[in-house]
Every structure is written in structure tokens, then in C-alpha cells.
Amino acid sequence: MNESNIQLYQELEDLPQSIVKTILKLPEGIQKEFRVLYQQRRKTIFGVYFFHVLVGGSFGYLNNWVIQLVFWLTLFGGFGIGWLIALPILPFLVRKENKRIARKTLTELLVKHNYHLKKGERSTSSVYTSAFNPRNIRRDHDFDPSRITIDQLKTKDLFDFDLKTWAIISEAQFDYENAESERCLSVMSGIETAFVYWKRIGEHLQVAFAKPENLFKIDADILKKLEEDKVPPNILPFKGKQYYREPGLQGLYFKAENSITKSEKCKVWIYWDDDRKSFIRLEQIGKSQLTAYHGMLELEERFSDLLPASIR
């Protein structure tokens, strides 16, 4: 990293690493243009407290005029209560807005300068190369780093979710006998492990984020019930909710290891809560023991700063 990049890195240290690394990968001219535009648009801690104390206008300063109008109409959030509550969280709101500004500015410059990967540098086809390939469920169009979507991410790519930066460690795919397919991304943030599942329902992309759960914490007798009935229980109580089992799914599970694709038979059971937003997922891959995951459906927009490894 040269001296210019070190200086730029220090100027942008409050931004997510995924954004900073993308900027450092750009030509020097675009970096300079980004620096000028971002410095003009970015918000400051001084500015947000100045407007908050002066006229209670911190939310307007952060470009959230809907909340600002409600704040004023309710006499500063309920006779000043909201004004006090906002004081300690204003720095967080500044960082969040600066992150949005940086992403918008970066996208504008990528489009303006037509900066994208050359065709063929990054294929959107499946990474699997054996004779027993999984179904191709990726979007079939040229990859553009200014318009990355969750279904284009691959191993070693980065993204932000829930105020953390996650790295994709591996990919897998479930191809079920009912003709449905589902992609699974194994991800890590520090020492924390999680899984992103996505699948297509018509033109809609359904995305879920889940974390591993101790199987016996969910149901201490679940393996015994599975052995006796050949299916897990119909209802699982967990963390104060009731989860109800959907019909089981069977098919093939594909995973690439050292450029070799391995496929195994799989069984999957999904349990939904009453709102069909939170779920428990039970998986049995090949002859391995049953594993459990607990998660929620998420809006695709919550996965931000999608950064492919090929431009880092």
C-alpha cells in the first residue's frame, strides 16, 4: 500500500472495510474524485449535535426528513423525551448515514466511469465442474460490481449484515426432488459462523440468515423420535415460540472441495413460527448426524456493501 493509499485509508477508517477495500482497488483518478465528493457530502458529529441542540434538526441533517417532521410535530419526540433519547445514538446515526453516502457515491462513480470487470473475468455460471452438476440458479447476465446482488456472491466475497462484515467461506446447493433448488453460503465474521440461504420463487428472491443451534437444546429427544417415526416431531417449542413442521424435502446436496464436486443425499425439514418469518431448519447430509439452525427471512436490502474478491 503506497503513501496515497495509506492516507485515503486513514480518511475512510470509519467506513466498513468492504467499501474501503473497493475504493483502494480503483484507479487513482477515481479515488481522488471519490475523496472530494465524499468529503463534501459526509456528515459530522459536530454538525449533527449542532442542529440537534439548536433546532432539534438532527434527523433532517441526516437526510431523514420523514422522522424529522414527526419529531417536530410531536414536540421533539414527546415533549423533549425523544430529544434526550437521541443524544447518545447520534454518532451511530452519523456513521450509518456516511456509510449510505459512501455507497451511493461509489456507485455513481463506477457507473460514470463505466468501471466494471471485463467479460470473462468473473463467470456467473456454477462453480461446480463435475459430471453431476447442480441446477444453475444464478442470474444469467454479465457481472457488474456497481449492481451486485446476493445471488451473485461466491466464496471469498464479502458483505455487511447486522453491523458486521461477513466473509463467504464456502458454497453449497440443495437440489430437491420437487424441482426446487436452494443455495447455501457458509459465512464467518471473526469467530462467528452463520449461513445465508437463498432460492427463487418465481421472479422473487427469498433470502434467509441462520445460525447453528444445539440440536438437544431444541429437543433433547429429537434423535430418538426421528429414529422411531422416521420424521422429526410436528411441533418444536423454542425460545418462547412454537414452530410447525412443513413437509420434508429430499434430494442431493452439492459442495465443492479442492475443485472436486461432492454430492450426497440430503433430507431437510423446515419449521415456521406463526408469522412465517422465523424458522428452525433441520438438515441431514448423507450419513452425518442431524444438524439444526435457527434464523429468519431477511430483506435482500439488509445485505449491503457486497464486495467480490476479484476487485479487492
URJO-V469418 format. One record per pair of residues at least 6 apart in sequence whose C-alpha atoms are under 8 Angstrom apart, sorted by the first residue. I is the first residue (numbers start at 0). J is the second residue. Records with the same first field share a line. If there is no record, write none. Layout:
I=J / J
//
This chain:
4=23
7=34
8=19 / 23
11=19
12=19
13=94
14=94 / 97 / 98 / 101
15=98 / 159 / 164
16=164
17=157 / 158 / 159 / 164 / 304 / 305 / 306
18=101 / 102 / 304 / 306
20=311
21=306 / 310 / 311
22=30 / 105
23=30 / 311
24=310 / 311
29=108
33=104 / 105 / 108
36=104
37=100 / 101 / 104
40=100
41=96 / 97 / 100 / 101
42=60 / 61 / 93 / 96 / 97
43=93
44=89 / 90 / 93
46=60
47=56 / 57 / 60 / 61 / 89 / 93
48=57 / 89
49=57
50=56 / 57 / 60
51=57 / 82
55=71 / 75 / 82
56=67
57=67 / 89
58=64 / 66 / 67
59=66 / 67
61=92 / 93 / 96
69=76
70=76 / 81
75=81 / 82
76=82
102=304
106=145
109=115 / 144 / 145
110=145
115=143 / 144 / 145
116=142 / 143 / 144
118=141 / 142
121=142 / 309
122=141 / 142
123=137 / 138 / 139 / 140 / 141 / 142 / 151
124=135 / 137 / 139
125=135 / 137
126=255
127=133 / 254 / 255 / 258 / 259 / 260
128=258 / 259 / 260
129=259 / 260
131=260 / 262
132=260
133=172 / 173 / 174 / 253
134=174 / 180
136=180 / 199
137=150 / 151
138=150 / 151
142=151
144=306 / 307
147=305 / 306
148=305
149=299 / 302 / 305
150=197
152=305 / 307
153=167 / 169 / 170 / 184 / 307
154=166 / 167 / 168 / 169 / 170
155=166 / 167 / 168 / 169 / 307 / 308
156=166 / 167 / 305 / 306 / 307 / 308
157=164 / 165 / 166 / 167 / 304 / 305 / 306 / 307 / 308
158=164 / 165 / 166 / 302 / 303 / 304 / 305 / 306
159=165 / 302 / 303 / 304 / 305
160=301 / 302 / 303
161=301
163=188
164=188
165=186 / 187 / 188
166=186 / 187 / 188
167=184 / 185 / 186 / 187
168=184 / 185 / 186 / 187
169=184 / 185 / 186
170=182 / 183 / 184 / 185 / 254 / 255
171=182 / 183 / 184 / 252 / 253 / 254 / 255
172=180 / 181 / 182 / 183 / 252 / 253 / 254
173=180 / 181 / 182 / 183 / 250 / 251 / 252 / 253 / 265
174=180 / 181 / 250 / 251 / 252
175=248 / 249 / 250 / 251
176=248 / 249 / 250
177=248
180=198 / 199
181=196 / 197 / 198 / 199
182=196 / 197 / 198
183=194 / 195 / 196 / 197
184=194 / 195 / 196
185=192 / 193 / 194 / 195
186=192 / 193 / 194 / 195
187=193
192=210 / 211
193=208 / 209 / 210 / 211
194=208 / 209 / 210
195=206 / 207 / 208 / 209
196=206 / 207 / 208 / 209
197=204 / 205 / 206 / 207
198=204 / 205 / 206
199=205
204=299
205=296 / 297 / 299
206=296 / 297 / 298 / 299
207=294 / 295 / 296 / 297
208=294 / 295 / 296 / 297
209=292 / 293 / 294 / 295
210=292 / 293 / 294
211=290 / 291 / 292 / 293
212=290 / 291 / 292 / 293
213=290 / 291
214=221 / 289 / 290 / 291
215=221
217=235 / 236 / 237
218=235
221=231 / 232
222=231 / 289
224=230 / 231 / 232
225=231 / 232
232=244
233=243 / 244
234=241 / 242 / 243 / 244 / 270
235=241 / 242 / 243 / 270
236=242
240=272
241=272 / 273
242=270 / 271 / 272 / 273 / 278 / 279
243=270 / 271 / 272
244=268 / 269 / 270 / 271
245=268 / 269 / 270 / 271
246=268 / 269
247=266 / 267 / 268 / 269
248=266 / 267 / 268
249=264 / 265 / 266 / 267
250=264 / 265 / 266
251=262 / 263 / 264 / 265
252=262 / 263 / 264 / 265 / 284
253=260 / 261 / 262 / 263
254=260 / 261 / 262
255=261
263=284 / 285
264=284 / 285
265=282 / 283 / 284 / 285
266=282 / 283 / 284
267=280 / 281 / 282 / 283
268=280 / 281 / 282
269=278 / 279 / 280 / 281
270=278 / 279 / 280
271=277 / 278 / 279
272=278
276=295 / 296
277=293 / 294 / 295 / 296
278=293 / 294 / 295
279=291 / 292 / 293 / 294
280=291 / 292 / 293
281=289 / 290 / 291 / 292
282=289 / 290 / 291
283=289 / 290
//
